[in-house]
Amino acid sequence: MHPILNIAISAAREAGIYIARAGNRIDTLTVINKQKHDFVSEVDINAEQIIIQHIQKAYPSHGIIAEESGIIEGDEYQWIIDPLDGTTNFLHNIPQYAVSIAVMKKDILQHSVIYNPVSEELFYASAGDGAYLNNKRIRVSKNNELDKALIGTGFPYRSDQNIDAYLPSLKNFMAKTAGIRRPGSAALDLAWVSCGRFDGFYEMGLHIWDIAAGVLLIKEAGGMVGDLKGGKTYLKTGNILAGNPYIFHKMILEFKKCQL
């Protein structure tokens, strides 16, 4: 295992332990509204600092993009951190949230970790080395029929997300797939694509820290990732479509029908 990935896993686990313990005292936490329907708690902030301390101790020259702390300039390496993806779930004691960490070198994804501290499921990958869940190699699903596909998604909830653009796609996929699920953590949704629980996933208006780790997991698990037209703008736009190769291409065709 690459030393950088080891540090990422260690950081994710320690942050996860802190988050899990904090889950026992949710009613005492300080919670702030960043904007309507978008919350941040002291747990998000403290977990992020735990991760940053791990990074800076091991690799003080590396840059960081963190959801709560912003950008820390550095060298050609850049760590992308979401300390608690699924904060609303966490605050309601719904055990579907995760620590998400990705590492890029010269804008190319190299390593990723997604850790659910409740289930203790640890997803991780390094470029060229495959994707793993708790030390077991994982692959995307083999399903090639859209009407048998289970698709993950996320509903628009911020003012800068266009719900009117989203609704036609939701209506379309509800009618043409085996089901739609919205668990509430994009990082875990993407991790679930990588291990075959979801056949596909799409969402609009996400941030780089929501998706970077999951993108590498899916690619290393044999899946495909693109924007809603199949292009490569997803890390910049936050509009992402992912799945096994069969479902990925079929979803792109469906999005063309929605004129997105």
BELLINVEN-V322183 format. One line per field, one symbol per residue. phi: phi as a letter, one per 30 degrees, with the letter a starting at -180 (. if undefined). Layout:
phi = ???
This chain:
phi = .deddeddddddddddddddddddbedcddbbddaeibcbcddedddddeddddddddbddddbcbecciccdaddcbccbcdadjedeedcicdbaacbbbbcbhicdcbabbbcdddidccaabeicicbbhicdbbddceccddcdcccabdebcdcccddddeeddeddddcbdlcbbdjbdededddddcidcdaaaabidceddbeddededddcjcbbaddcjdcdddddicbbbldeddedddeddddddhc
